[in-house]
Amino acid sequence: MTKKASVIGQRRKAASEDSSASYQARRKEICEAAIQVFHRQGFSGASLSAVAAELGIDRASLYYYFSSKDELFDAITTSVLEENAALARRIADSPISPRRKLRELVAAMMVSYGENYPLLYIYIREDLRQVADSRSDWSKHMRGLNRQIENAFIEIIEQGYEDRSLRRIGSARMVAYGILGMLNWSHRWYRPGKGESAEEAGRTFAELALAGLESPY
């Protein structure tokens, strides 16, 4: 390791331990710029240099916050997926009816796509099975979060099957994947400020799913 690299590593470590408002604000600014770069160029085509150019700063300044574009992308997506997984778990475990749970979860996931646009759509396009070995721990964690969200949908549908408030039209897993596919495919047409809002889309998707599932009894 060169002396310069060692100094940068020491300063990055010190920066990561900084909880000041200025540090957090700068980190957020970098993340927001990175999302726009990833969106325009794709993850594989993006670079820290492009993120620095987006901010109008020297690339070296970014190394005090993130060591690579991989670390930057992984940090951004991890926090959002963790929040979504926790939200899905809370809804699945709540005492409300399965029908209401499903309606709220579908709507909440679509709202998250809107609030985190275009980050989650970039993440959807990332093949977690093909990431570099250095990111294997991140990939494993993210796949675990994906499963938590999927399992929340499956559990809610199974609850509806059990109390007969939902019609058993297929396996709970198949139905859950169908709903998630509908949500994920919105990346092909959803744009903030153009057409339906994320809230409107979420409500429509929820009603569409329940129209085929709700028992008439």
C-alpha positions in Angstrom: 0.0 0.0 0.0 1.4 3.4 -0.9 1.7 6.2 1.6 -0.9 8.2 -0.2 -3.4 5.3 -0.1 -2.7 4.8 3.6 -3.4 8.4 4.3 -6.7 8.3 2.3 -7.7 5.1 4.2 -7.0 6.8 7.5 -9.0 9.9 6.6 -11.8 7.7 5.2 -12.0 5.8 8.5 -12.0 9.1 10.5 -14.8 10.4 8.2 -16.9 7.3 8.6 -16.8 7.8 12.4 -17.9 11.4 12.0 -21.6 11.8 13.0 -21.7 15.6 12.5 -24.5 17.1 10.5 -22.1 18.4 7.9 -20.7 15.0 7.2 -24.1 13.4 7.0 -25.3 16.2 4.7 -22.3 15.8 2.4 -22.8 12.0 2.3 -26.5 12.4 1.4 -25.5 14.8 -1.4 -23.1 12.3 -2.8 -25.7 9.5 -2.7 -28.3 11.6 -4.5 -25.8 12.5 -7.2 -24.8 8.9 -7.6 -28.4 7.8 -8.1 -28.7 10.1 -11.0 -25.5 8.9 -12.5 -26.4 5.2 -12.0 -29.8 6.0 -13.6 -28.3 7.6 -16.7 -25.3 5.3 -17.2 -26.3 2.1 -15.6 -24.4 0.5 -12.8 -21.7 -1.1 -15.0 -21.1 2.1 -17.0 -21.0 4.5 -14.0 -17.8 5.5 -12.1 -16.8 7.6 -9.1 -15.4 10.1 -11.6 -18.8 10.6 -13.1 -20.3 11.1 -9.6 -17.6 13.6 -8.9 -18.4 15.4 -12.2 -22.1 15.5 -11.3 -21.2 17.3 -8.1 -18.5 19.5 -9.7 -15.8 18.3 -7.4 -12.5 16.4 -7.6 -12.8 12.6 -7.5 -10.3 12.3 -4.7 -12.8 14.1 -2.4 -15.2 11.2 -2.7 -12.7 8.7 -1.3 -13.2 10.2 2.1 -16.8 8.9 2.0 -16.7 5.9 -0.3 -13.9 3.7 -1.5 -15.6 2.6 -4.7 -18.8 2.9 -6.8 -19.6 -0.6 -5.4 -19.5 0.6 -1.8 -21.5 3.7 -2.7 -24.3 1.8 -4.6 -24.4 -1.0 -1.9 -24.7 1.5 0.9 -27.6 3.4 -0.8 -29.6 0.3 -1.7 -29.1 -1.5 1.6 -30.7 1.2 3.7 -33.8 1.3 1.5 -34.3 -2.4 1.2 -33.9 -2.8 5.0 -36.6 -0.2 5.5 -38.9 -1.9 3.1 -38.3 -5.3 4.6 -39.1 -4.0 8.1 -42.2 -2.3 6.8 -43.4 -5.5 5.1 -42.8 -7.4 8.4 -44.8 -4.9 10.4 -47.8 -5.0 8.1 -47.7 -8.9 7.9 -47.6 -9.0 11.8 -50.3 -6.4 12.4 -53.7 -7.4 13.8 -55.7 -6.1 10.8 -57.4 -8.4 8.3 -55.5 -10.2 5.5 -57.3 -8.2 2.9 -56.4 -4.9 4.5 -52.8 -6.1 5.0 -52.4 -7.0 1.3 -53.9 -3.7 0.2 -51.6 -1.7 2.5 -48.5 -3.7 1.6 -49.0 -3.4 -2.2 -49.6 0.4 -1.9 -46.6 0.8 0.5 -44.2 -0.9 -1.9 -45.3 1.2 -4.8 -45.0 4.4 -2.8 -41.5 3.3 -1.9 -40.6 3.0 -5.6 -41.8 6.5 -6.0 -40.1 8.0 -3.0 -36.8 6.3 -3.9 -37.0 6.8 -7.7 -35.0 5.8 -9.6 -32.9 3.9 -7.1 -35.1 0.8 -6.6 -35.6 0.4 -10.3 -31.8 0.5 -10.8 -31.5 -2.2 -8.1 -34.1 -4.4 -9.8 -31.9 -4.4 -12.9 -28.9 -5.6 -10.9 -28.3 -9.3 -11.1 -27.3 -10.2 -7.6 -26.0 -13.6 -8.7 -23.4 -12.0 -10.9 -21.8 -9.5 -8.6 -18.1 -9.6 -7.9 -16.8 -11.8 -5.1 -15.9 -8.7 -3.1 -19.6 -7.9 -2.9 -20.8 -11.5 -2.0 -21.7 -10.5 1.6 -23.8 -7.6 0.3 -25.4 -9.8 -2.3 -26.3 -12.4 0.3 -27.8 -9.8 2.6 -29.8 -8.2 -0.2 -31.2 -11.5 -1.3 -32.2 -12.2 2.3 -34.1 -8.9 2.4 -35.8 -9.7 -0.9 -37.0 -13.0 0.6 -38.3 -11.2 3.7 -40.5 -9.0 1.5 -41.6 -12.0 -0.6 -42.4 -14.0 2.5 -44.5 -11.1 3.9 -46.7 -11.2 0.8 -46.9 -15.0 1.0 -47.8 -15.1 4.6 -50.6 -12.5 4.1 -52.1 -14.4 1.3 -51.9 -17.7 3.2 -53.7 -15.9 6.1 -56.4 -14.9 3.7 -56.7 -18.4 2.4 -56.9 -19.7 6.0 -59.8 -17.4 7.1 -61.3 -17.7 3.6 -61.3 -13.9 3.0 -59.2 -14.6 -0.1 -60.0 -17.1 -2.8 -57.5 -19.9 -3.2 -56.8 -19.2 -6.9 -53.3 -20.7 -6.8 -50.4 -21.2 -4.5 -49.7 -18.3 -2.2 -46.1 -18.1 -3.6 -47.3 -17.9 -7.2 -49.8 -15.2 -6.3 -47.2 -13.2 -4.4 -44.7 -13.4 -7.2 -47.5 -12.2 -9.6 -48.1 -9.2 -7.5 -44.4 -8.4 -7.1 -44.0 -8.8 -10.8 -46.7 -6.2 -11.4 -45.0 -3.8 -9.0 -41.5 -4.4 -10.4 -42.7 -4.0 -14.0 -43.7 -0.4 -13.2 -40.1 0.5 -14.0 -41.1 0.4 -17.6 -43.6 3.3 -17.4 -43.6 5.0 -14.0 -42.0 8.5 -14.0 -42.5 11.0 -11.1 -44.6 13.9 -12.2 -45.8 12.2 -15.3 -49.1 10.4 -15.4 -50.3 8.6 -12.3 -48.6 9.2 -9.0 -47.0 6.4 -7.0 -49.8 6.6 -4.5 -52.4 6.3 -7.3 -50.6 3.4 -8.9 -50.3 1.6 -5.5 -54.0 1.9 -4.9 -54.8 0.7 -8.4 -52.5 -2.3 -8.1 -53.9 -3.2 -4.7 -57.4 -3.1 -6.0 -56.5 -5.1 -9.1 -54.9 -7.8 -6.9 -57.8 -7.9 -4.5 -60.4 -8.0 -7.3 -59.1 -11.4 -8.2 -58.5 -12.6 -4.7 -61.3 -11.4 -2.5 -63.9 -14.0 -1.6 -67.5 -13.0 -2.2 -68.5 -14.7 1.0 
